[in-house]
Amino acid sequence: MQLHLFVMRLEPPQSKPYGRSGRSDTCDQLHHVDDRPRRDDHSSMAVTSRPLAAGVPSVLSPIIQALARLPGVSERTGQKLGIFLVKNPDLAKLIGGLASALPGQIGSCSQCNHLAAMGEVCDVCRDGKRDPLKLCVVHTVQDVLAFEQSGAWRGYYFVMGKLLAPIEGTGAADLPLGQLTKRVAEMVDFARVGANEACIEVVLALPPSVDGEATYMVIRDFLSRAFPPENCWRLSRISQGIGAGAGVMPDPGDDAL
């Protein structure tokens, strides 16, 4: 196999006259701070009314802007959904009631961080028919849904919820490594009780990205220190037969991954 190295040469920017601040226009653009609210920024949930497309009533502006914050929903789609809800008041009341009750009814499973009723364990952890010696570590709840829809995994899960990303401010201390170690320790103790002293397997199914690879190495080193070789356990990874940067997501039209 021949490896070809492609080198991109960065040419210096064309010189431009400096402004009053003594910096070029390019420098001014680099130092400009964009303080506009981002669509994925949920730090401020207040919806402010602002002009929309021509012909859209201003009274619909708050609900359209709120709907446009949902993943995959554009402002135009928010207009369609807002008008549909106005024409169907019973459905609007139903959705509003269910949405307002979500924060107090749904939380994270105390064992695996999957979605569960507040203060309870999830349906997967309550399933006694699963293999108690298999644990799959995934990134998000959507990954659990993908594996469940494929039917290829009959063990248990552990949802990390975040990946190691120092640039974004997420370090190793922010990862739920302690909770993961506790879950693995419970499985190791269960394996020792068995007559055959079977070994447990921890499968890491993290995204094939730079952050996923860094998280894999952190988990591998952390578990290796927590569980010495005499403990009957092994660490493995899923096959990386998908393109770099892709994730484990279900296809609505397929039953398999």
Phi, psi and omega in degrees: 000128180260131179256128180251130181258121179257125182247127178257122181272127180267112179277142178294146180296151178296138181293134179233155180295144181277148180271199182293330183282356181084007180240154179287168178298322178297318179296321178297323179291323180292328182270357179286130180261120180275104183263014177287144180293136178270156181294328182266009179266108182257016180294326178241109185269003179289134181259118180257141182280130177220160183299138177250199180295157181298136178093347180277125180300140181295337180292339178271354184302313181299315183290325179294317180293326178292317179293327180292347176280346180289148179298132177080004181252117177273175179294325178292318176295324176298325176296316179297316180293320180297315179295322179296319179292326177295322180282346180233077185296327180295318178294322178298319178293321179296311180296318179297319179293317180293320180294320180291337181271350183301312184301331182264355184247330184243132178220206181253143177296137183288346182258322188230357180072012174284167179293137181203166174298147185305124178080010181234169176271160185281173180295326181292316181291337178276351182281106181281356180271359180276163180287114183285358182253009182238130179227126179251120181264119183239174182274305186232172176296326179300328178294322176299316179298322180296315179293320180294321179290333178283333182072013184272352184232127180241019175263204180255174184233163168216121183265118179290319180085336180203160178243161178291115182216083183301326181296326179270003177089014180255108180258183181296329179292341180274350180277147180281055182291325178296317178294322177295319179297320178297319180294318179293322178297322177296321179289323178296317178296322179295322180291327180290329181292327182298155183291327183270354182050056182292157179267147176265159180231127176253115182256124178265116180244063182265159182300142178282064181233178178297315179294321179295321178293320178294320178295322177301314181294323178295315180295318180299313180292322182293314180290327179295325176284327182284329183235109181293168184301333182292341174288133184277090179206158179216153182243131180221173180230158175284157179294138181263062180268013178246160185297151178297134181094349178274162181235174178272099182229139180285148173264121183303337182266354182239150177267346181248162179293000000 
